Amino acid sequence: MAGGERELCVHGTTLDRDRGLKIRREHQVGCGRRPADRTEPCAARHDMVHVSVGPRPRDALLDDEPPLRLALGHGLRRSLRRLERPERGVELGDPRRGEELGHGRGSYWRDASGPTRCPAYAHPVPASARRATGVPPSLAEVGRRAEVRVVELLDAEIDRWGAVDPDLEEPLAALRALVLAGGKRLRPAFCHWAYVGAGGAPDSSEVVDAGAALELLHTFALVHDDIMDGSDRRRGLSSIHTHFVALHAARGWRAEGRRFGEGAAILIGDLAFVYADVLFGETRSDARRIFDELRVELCVGQYLDLVGTASGSSDPTQAARIERYKSGKYTVERPMHLGAALAGRLDELGPTLSAVGLPLGEAFQLRDDLLGVFGDASVIGKPVGDDLREGKLTPLVAVAAGRVGAEGTALLARLGQPDLTDAEVAALQELLITTGARDDIETTIERLVAESLTALLVAPITHEAREALEELGSYVAWRDH
């Protein structure tokens, strides 16, 4: 194996009752060996999975868990079956090495000729098995609690500052309306279930406040993101800066309406950022450190996004880094770290939660990219094709850029042009399909979710949390908004 990579052995055991034997097939990730069958006398009447970690150089983002033997839970058994391929064993990893991680991930299929790296699935997962059927219970109730806490705070602030000056009600009411207009509440949910998984009480007010803080931090990012991208719609409403441009015009105020609208939106985003800190409050030092790092990473990712758009880059490595820091880490990995820190188990669970959260966060953002180009505007709450009009550097675009000829290159050069027409958006959508870029991203999402679920299987957390995080994983990867 390459230095610094982890060797993961998965032993799937089935029963041959006629012969009184267990037949165990061993798969070793990353080592390029053929599966090996072993037989031994039956000792149990249920299937078992034995996951063991082989020796390798220590990696700061990977844990040193001892071998673990367990029976698969019903939910994880169901999810892993979604990702099976007929008559093939599966190794989960990634051929791309991430310099921020120091380890690789890849996807390999084994057939009669031995291990092969496959860029696309030979047997696609049925669409019915991949589609999210709605908001899972593990998300709905946690999201509701976070929303209630945010609205309680904003209602009190509207009353407090409205008594000082009625004009101050407008910005706070706009912030409240944006929070109530929608949103998936994913960050509070990942924080909550990591907290519960680490042994925290499900009804703790501390984790509710932390989740509400994450939701307001996300709202801050959305408001500022819409200004930077020039987006007019968010969650089915006028974006905050667009709303205040219209307010300026309706009241016949002087000076430039655009500057007023953007200035008001910047301040409203700043209020959301400050209120997030108010809700987070005084807490453990390691939880504060994670919360601070999450905010820094978010801003770093946003700047990388600006650079990628302005430079017109099609570099896939740059695109992946933007995805990770702008959204992936702060949507899944860091909220889970925060939950573990609040429960006092960050040092123990941090590496394991990274192994679950990093690939799942990347899958989340890749789905976001696909929805931004191919989704239903009435469902996602903003115009489809905005990312193309803004010239966003995404892995979807980077894959297509590496495959097109002269005509396709000329069309991709139109990305980010303010006069990009609807016909050109449609042509770009077709290009992303015909180059195979969309299919490649779908395949990558499946691989990343499988990797995340594999790590979740051995995570030393409560059964309830494991099942909830599995539901969340499927939802973020195959949602429709």
N, C-alpha and C positions, 0 to 999 in steps of 0.2 A: 504493500500500500504506500501511497505518497505520504511523506512525513507530515505529521500534524493531523491526519484524517482519522476519524473514528471508525472502528470495525464493529458493525452491528450484525449479529447473527440472529435470525428468526427461525425457529423450529416449529413448523406446523405439524401437528400430530393428528392422525386419523386412526380409526379402529377397524381391524379385520376380525370380526367376532368369530367367523367360521374357523379361522386359524388360531384364535386366541392371542393375537399379536397387536401391538401398537406399531404403526409404520410412521416414522418421523422423518420428514424431509427438511434438510437444513439449507438455509440461504445465507450467504455472507455478503453483506453490502460492501461494494467497492473493491473486492479482492479478486474478481474475475473467475471464481471457481464454479464448477458445475454443481447443481444440487446433489446431495448425497442422501440416499435412503438408508435408514437403520431400523431394525426390528428389535422389539423387546417384549416380554410378557405383559399382558394387560394388567394394570393395577387400579384402573378407575374406569367408570362408565361414561365419562364425558370427555370431550376434546379439550386439550390443553395447548397453550402456546408458551414456549420458553424463549424468553428474550435475554440475551446475554451480551455484555460489552467486553470486547477483547482489549488487550493492552495497546496503548498508543501514547504518544507524547501528550502531555496535558495541554488542554486548550481552555483559555479563560472563559469561553462561552459554552463549553460543554461540561457536563457534570461527570463525576466518577462513581456512578451508581453501581452497586454490586449486582451480580446476576439476579434476575427476578423471575419467579414462576407464578403464573396466575391463570385462572379461567377467564375467558373473554366474557365481558358483560354483554347483555343483549343489544344495547345500543351500538357499542363499538363493533360488535360482530356484524351488525346490519350495515354500518357505514363502510367497513372494509370490504364487505361483499360488493358494494357499489363499484368499487375500484378494481375488482378482480378482472382478469382476462381469461377466457376459456383456454384450458390446456397449457397455461404458461405460468411459471413462477415469476414473482416480481421482486426486484430490488429497488429500493427507493433511495434516491440521493440526487446529486446535481453535478453535472460536468463543469459548470461554471464556478470558478473559485471567487469568493467575495473577499476583497481585501479588508473590509471592515470586520469580517467574521473570523478570518483565519482558517476557515474550513470550507469544504465544497459540498454541493448537493448534486444529485444526478438521477437519471431514470434509465434503467436497463431492463430489457426483456430477455428471458432465456428460452430457447427452443432447442430442437434436436441438434442444431449445429453449434450450440454453446452460447456464451453471453454475447449479446449485441446491444449497442446503444441505439435507441430508436427515437428519431425526432418527432414522430407522430404515433398515436395509438393505432395499432392494427385492428383492434376491436373496440370501437368507441363505447363509452358508457352510455346506456340508453338515456335518451333525453328525459324520460319520465323519472328516472332515478336521480338525475342531477338537479332537477328544478326544485327550488324552495317553494313550499306550499303556503307560506305565510309567515308571519312573525312568530317565532317559537315561544313557548311559555317561559323559557329561561331568559328571554329578553323582555317580554311585555311587562311583567310586573316590576322588574328592576328599573326599566325605563320610566314607568309611571311614577315610581317613588322619586327618582331624580328630577323629573319634570315638576312634580308638586313642590319639591324643595326650592327649585329655581324660581318658580312663580311666586311662592311665598315671599322670597327675598325681594323680587322685583316689585311686587304689589306694595310692600312696605316702603320701598325706595321711591316709588311714584308718589305715594301719599306724602312722604317726608319732604321731597324736593318740590312737589307741586305747591306745597304750602309756602315755600320760599319764593317761587316765581312760576306761574302757570306755564310759561314757555318750556320749563324743564320737564314737563310731563311728556312732551312729544318724543324726544329721543328715547326716554326710558320705555314708553309705550311701544315704540317701534322695535326695541330690543325684545320686549316681552312677546310681541306678535310673531317675531321671527322664531323664537323658541317654540311657541305653540303651533306654528304652521306645519311642523313635521319634524323629520329627523329620526334616525334609527335608534339612537341612544346606545350605540354599540360600546362606546368607551366605558360608560358606567357599568354595563353588563360584564365586560371582561374583567374589570376591577373587582366587581362584586363576587364573581364566581371563583376568581383566584383567592380572594379573601376567605370565602366559605371553604374552598378546597384546602386552604392552609389551616383550617380549624376555627375561623372566625364565626361569630354568631350571625345568622342570616338577617336578623332584624336590627343589627347594630346601626345606630344613628351616625357613627363615625364613617362607615363605608357609604352610607347614603349621601352624606355631605361631600365626601371625596368624589363620588359619581356625579353629583350636581356640579362640582367644581370642574370636572372634566367636560361636562356638557357645555358650560359657559365658556370654557377655553376653546372648545370647538366652534362655538358661535363667534367668538372673537376672530378666529382664523377664517371663517366663512365671509364675514363682513369685509375684512381687509382683502381677502382673495378676490372678491367680486370687484373691488376698486381696481386692483392690479390687472385683472383680466378684462375689465370693461364689460362685465356681465350684467344684463338688465333684469334677469329673473333669478329667483332663489326660492325653492320650496313652494312654487306656484304663486308667489307674490313678487311685486317689484322689489329688486334688490334695495338695500338700505340707501345707498348713495343715489339711486334713481328716484326713490321715493322723495328724498329731500331736494333733489333738483326740481321735481314737479311741485313740491310745496313752495319753493322759492318763486317759481313762475306763477302759481295760483295766487300768491299774496302780493305779487307785483313788486317784489323787493329789488333793490338796486344791485349793481355789480353783476358778476358772472355767476349764473346759477350752477354751472358745473362745479366751480370751485367751492361754492357753499355746500352742495350736496356731498362732494367727496370729503370735505373737511368735517361735516357733521358725522359722516359714516366712520371716519377714522376715530373720532372721539367716542362714538357709540361702541366701536370695537374695543377701544381702550377701557371703557367702562366694564364691558364683559370680562376683560382680562383681569381687572382689579377685583370685580365681584367674585371671580373664580378663586382668587387668593383669599378673599374674606371667608368664603365657604370652606376652603381647605383648612384654614385655622391653624392652631398650634397642634403639632403632632410629633411623632417619632422622627428623629433626625434622619434615619435612612429613608423614610417615606418622603420627607421634604426634599432630600437629595434627588430622589427619582422624579418627583414632580417638577423640580427645577430643570433637571436634565431633559425631561420630556418637552418642556417649553423651549429650551434652547434648540433641541433637535428639530422641532417644528419650524422655527424661524430660519434655521440653517437650510432645511429642505425647501422652504419657500423661496429663499434667495437662489438656490441652485435651479429651481424651476424658472425663475426669471431669466437667469443666464442661459439656460437651455433653449428657451423660447427666443430670446433676443439674438443669440448667435446662429440660429438656424441649424444647430447640430443634429446629426442623425446617429451619434455614437451610442451603441447599445449599452455600454458600461455606464456612461453618464446617465442614460435614461433609467437604468436600474437603480442607480444611487439616488436619483431624484425621487423615484417611487418609494424607496425605503425610508428616506428621511422626511419627505413631505407628508406622507400619510401612513405608510406601513407600520413603522415603529410606534407612532403615537396613537394608532388606532387599536393595536392588539398587544404587542409586547410590553410597552411601558405601562399601560393600565393594569396588566396582569402583575407586573413587577410591583406596582403600587399596592395592589390588593395584598400580595404576599408580605410586603413591608409593613402594612398596617396590622397584619396578623402576627408580626414578629418572626417571620420565617424567610425573609428575602435571601439571606446568605445560603440557606439550604435549597430553596426552590428556584432561585434566579436563573441558573443555567438551564434547568429543565423547562421553565416557562419560556425562555428564549427559543429553545428548540421547538416548542409548540407555536409561539407567537410570531417569530420572524417569517417563516414560510406562509403562515396564514395571513399575516399583514400584507405580504406581497400579493397573495391571491386576491385579497380584498381590493387592492388598488388596481390590479389588472382587470378585475370585473368592472370597476368604476370606469376605466378607460374604454372598455367595450360598450358600456351603457352610454357613455358620452358621445360615442360615434354612431351606435346602432340601436340605442334604446328608444323607448316611447316617451316623447316629451310630456304627455299628459300624466305619465306615471312618475318620471324622475323629477318633474317640477321645474325644468329649465330646458332651453332649446337644445335639440340634438344637433350635433355638429359644431357646437361652440369650441370644443378643443381644436378642431381643424381650423376654424376661423382665427383662433388665437395662436395657432402654430405651436401647440404644445409638443415637447419632446417626450414621447412615451415609448415603451418597448414595442407597442403595436406599430407605430410609425417607423421605428428603427429596423424592425424585421422587414417591412416592405421596402425600405430604402436600400437594403442590401440585396434586393432581388430584381429590381425594376430595370428596364432598358431606358433608352434616351427619352422616349415619349413619357414613360412613367416618371422619370426624373424631373422632366419639365412640369408635370402636374404636381408633384410633391413640392416643387419650388414655389408653388402658389400658396402653400400653407402659411397662415399668419397674415395674408394680405387683407387689408380692410375692405377691398372690393370683391372678395371671393363670393361668387354667385352660388345660388342654390344648385344649379346644374353642375358646377364644379365640386360642390360638396358631395353630390350624388356620384360623380365620377371618382372622387377620392374614396368614397365608401366601397365602390365596386373594385377599385384597385387593391384595397386592403383585403378584399375577399379573394380576388383572382391570384394574388401573389401567395396566398396561403397564410398571410400574416394573422388573420383572425383565427383560423384553425390552430395555428401554433400557440397563440395566447390561450385558447381554450385548453389545449393539451397541457400547457404549463400550469394552468390553474388546477387541473386535476392532479398533476404530479405534486404540486405544493401542498394541496389539501391532504393527499395521502401521506406525505412526509410529516405534516403536522399531526395527523391522527396517529401515526406510528409513535411519535414522541409522547403524545397524550396517553397512549396505552400504558406506558410504564411510569408516568408521572406519579409521584407519591402524594396524591391528593385524595380527598374523599370521593366516594362513588357518585354522590349526588352532583358534585362539581364536575366530575369527568363527563357524566351524561349531558349536563348543561353546556359545557364547552364544546362537546361534539355537535350538539344542535346548532350552536352559534357558528361553528366552523362551516357546516353545510350551508347555513343561511347566508353568511357573508360572501361565500364563493359563488352561489347560484341564485342570488336575489335578482329581482327585476327593477330595483330602484336604488 
